[in-house]
């Protein structure tokens, strides 16, 4: 067998792919745990302060405008 670049990548693709999948699995596990923690903190904060999650992250005026539009408090809708 010759030592061509295609031949080298054939033997290296397996371990590289395995390492990449392991890193991806760890990253997704961390992201999922962080998202769950964020939602729980948001719900607890909503219970304590009365401000919804949208208001906590700064989207309150957008949500209020949407609500006012659909309850006919505004003469126009955006």
Buried (B, 14 or more C-beta within 10 A) or exposed (E): EEEEEEEEEEEEEEEEEEEEEEEEEEEEEEEEEEEEEEEEEBEEBBEEEEEBBBBBEEEBEEEEBBEEBEEEEEEEEE
